[in-house]
Amino acid sequence: MISKHELHSKIISSWEAEGGAPDRSGELRQYGRSFQGDGTYTIYHVTSGEVAEIGRWRLDGLSPRNAARALRILNDPYQGEEK
């Protein structure tokens, strides 16, 4: 059975392959991450403070590596554009 962290890694890898996260409504560089007491991270929208949701995926319970990768993609000002 695939672990939650492996699933998160696969989703993030597909974002990287496709040039960014889907269904973002043009919001750029507006995400942060917070450390949770259980050793995981949550990605949140800095203006609203709400946990980020990309499509049907709620970005909480992320491993440190997956949180860093997701945050880099979400805050990329050139997402979806050729660099």
Rosetta silent file (secondary structure, phi, psi, omega in degrees, C-alpha in Angstrom):
SEQUENCE: MISKHELHSKIISSWEAEGGAPDRSGELRQYGRSFQGDGTYTIYHVTSGEVAEIGRWRLDGLSPRNAARALRILNDPYQGEEK
SCORE:     score description
SCORE:     0.000 S_00000001
   1 L     0.000  141.857 -178.439    0.000    0.000    0.000 S_00000001
   2 L   -81.233  136.195  179.295    1.252    3.491   -0.828 S_00000001
   3 L   -78.218  163.444  178.166    1.880    5.826    2.119 S_00000001
   4 H   -59.682  -41.008 -178.071    0.367    9.295    2.409 S_00000001
   5 H   -68.455  -36.123  176.469    3.814   10.880    1.934 S_00000001
   6 H   -66.541  -39.284  177.015    4.454    8.803   -1.211 S_00000001
   7 H   -62.685  -46.163  178.066    1.082    9.892   -2.600 S_00000001
   8 H   -58.217  -43.684  179.453    1.909   13.545   -1.873 S_00000001
   9 H   -60.547  -40.938  178.773    5.273   13.103   -3.605 S_00000001
  10 H   -65.315  -41.176  178.568    3.577   11.665   -6.701 S_00000001
  11 H   -62.968  -46.273 -179.968    1.108   14.560   -6.865 S_00000001
  12 H   -63.943  -38.816  177.493    3.915   17.120   -6.544 S_00000001
  13 H   -61.714  -37.954  177.957    5.944   15.283   -9.204 S_00000001
  14 H   -67.716  -35.903  175.299    3.003   15.564  -11.597 S_00000001
  15 H   -59.767  -45.961 -178.872    2.843   19.314  -10.881 S_00000001
  16 H   -61.507  -40.953 -179.082    6.533   19.585  -11.740 S_00000001
  17 H   -69.304  -31.023 -176.599    6.033   17.631  -14.971 S_00000001
  18 H   -95.384    1.276  176.832    3.009   19.720  -15.982 S_00000001
  19 L    88.640   12.583  175.710    4.542   23.110  -15.206 S_00000001
  20 L   144.720  175.342 -179.105    2.717   23.888  -11.980 S_00000001
  21 L   -78.934  140.949  179.101   -0.219   23.201   -9.725 S_00000001
  22 L   -78.551  163.726  170.839   -3.688   23.103  -11.290 S_00000001
  23 L    55.232   47.274 -176.728   -6.706   25.228  -10.326 S_00000001
  24 L   -98.304  -10.283  178.817   -4.778   28.075   -8.715 S_00000001
  25 L    59.342   29.648  175.488   -6.886   30.984  -10.024 S_00000001
  26 L    74.416    7.161  179.812   -3.755   32.991  -10.844 S_00000001
  27 L   -78.901  120.759 -177.619   -2.668   33.421   -7.223 S_00000001
  28 L  -119.579  147.283  172.882    1.113   33.596   -7.116 S_00000001
  29 L    50.943   38.849 -178.818    3.642   33.764   -4.277 S_00000001
  30 L  -124.871   30.343 -177.499    0.966   33.847   -1.628 S_00000001
  31 E  -124.589  146.303  175.537    1.620   30.646    0.275 S_00000001
  32 E  -131.492  177.640  177.181    3.547   29.849    3.430 S_00000001
  33 E  -133.365  148.533  177.496    4.123   26.729    5.499 S_00000001
  34 E  -128.858  142.984  179.563    3.751   26.017    9.161 S_00000001
  35 E   -82.515  133.639  178.381    5.259   23.244   11.240 S_00000001
  36 L  -102.014  155.899 -176.574    2.785   21.025   13.053 S_00000001
  37 L   -62.821  -17.876 -179.114    3.499   19.279   16.360 S_00000001
  38 L   -90.579    7.499  178.450    3.401   15.842   14.731 S_00000001
  39 L    91.604    4.162  178.803    6.440   16.601   12.527 S_00000001
  40 L  -106.972  173.672  179.289    4.472   17.481    9.392 S_00000001
  41 E  -122.038  154.054  174.453    3.849   20.772    7.611 S_00000001
  42 E  -121.991  134.474  174.254    0.762   22.568    6.384 S_00000001
  43 E   -93.900  132.599 -177.548    0.745   24.931    3.388 S_00000001
  44 E  -133.634  157.884  175.439   -1.536   27.921    3.912 S_00000001
  45 E   -82.731  123.931 -171.515   -2.621   31.024    2.019 S_00000001
  46 L   -66.927  -29.383 -179.069   -0.870   33.945    3.718 S_00000001
  47 L   -74.423  -47.522 -175.538   -3.706   36.430    3.260 S_00000001
  48 L   -91.221  -23.804 -175.408   -6.568   34.300    4.547 S_00000001
  49 L    79.304   -0.812 -179.178   -4.624   31.909    6.783 S_00000001
  50 L   -76.536  148.243  174.850   -6.682   29.044    5.362 S_00000001
  51 E   -61.731  132.853 -179.389   -5.087   25.699    4.549 S_00000001
  52 L   -67.232  140.975  173.747   -4.324   25.636    0.827 S_00000001
  53 E  -129.587  122.270  178.960   -6.467   23.364   -1.303 S_00000001
  54 E  -115.245  112.583 -171.752   -5.373   22.598   -4.843 S_00000001
  55 L    62.765 -127.527  178.748   -8.095   20.749   -6.671 S_00000001
  56 L   -96.825    4.972 -175.764   -9.354   18.198   -4.166 S_00000001
  57 E   -96.316  120.442  174.987   -6.062   18.001   -2.283 S_00000001
  58 E   -89.613  123.586 -171.935   -5.827   19.745    1.085 S_00000001
  59 L   -87.038   71.716  173.737   -2.145   20.557    1.683 S_00000001
  60 L  -136.092  162.704 -178.176   -1.678   19.405    5.249 S_00000001
  61 L    71.900   27.005 -176.730    0.179   16.503    6.815 S_00000001
  62 E   -85.636  144.234  172.869    3.110   17.003    4.410 S_00000001
  63 L   -67.953  160.417  178.809    6.600   15.684    5.012 S_00000001
  64 H   -55.110  -42.629 -178.720    9.288   18.402    5.232 S_00000001
  65 H   -66.035  -45.885 -179.513   10.553   17.536    1.719 S_00000001
  66 H   -66.563  -36.037  177.893    7.090   17.493    0.131 S_00000001
  67 H   -64.386  -43.002  179.208    6.139   20.762    1.842 S_00000001
  68 H   -63.576  -43.340  179.718    9.276   22.469    0.501 S_00000001
  69 H   -64.273  -46.118 -178.828    8.627   21.170   -3.033 S_00000001
  70 H   -62.806  -43.462 -179.283    4.939   22.179   -2.965 S_00000001
  71 H   -63.445  -41.642  177.829    5.737   25.642   -1.627 S_00000001
  72 H   -60.025  -43.898 -179.650    8.390   26.204   -4.308 S_00000001
  73 H   -67.577  -45.974 -177.279    5.913   25.281   -7.055 S_00000001
  74 H   -64.226  -33.955 -176.982    3.027   27.296   -5.615 S_00000001
  75 L   -95.729    8.940  179.860    5.122   30.434   -5.179 S_00000001
  76 L   -73.691  115.471 -178.557    6.852   30.211   -8.585 S_00000001
  77 L   -68.857  -14.421 -178.114    6.099   33.479  -10.448 S_00000001
  78 L  -106.782   15.365 -177.340    6.778   31.751  -13.784 S_00000001
  79 L   -54.528  131.305  176.962    4.532   28.750  -13.215 S_00000001
  80 L    79.813   -5.505  179.118    3.074   27.475  -16.444 S_00000001
  81 L  -107.388  154.359  173.379    5.190   29.804  -18.576 S_00000001
  82 L   -74.323  135.250 -177.944    8.300   28.961  -20.523 S_00000001
  83 L   -93.243    0.000    0.000   11.313   30.281  -18.680 S_00000001
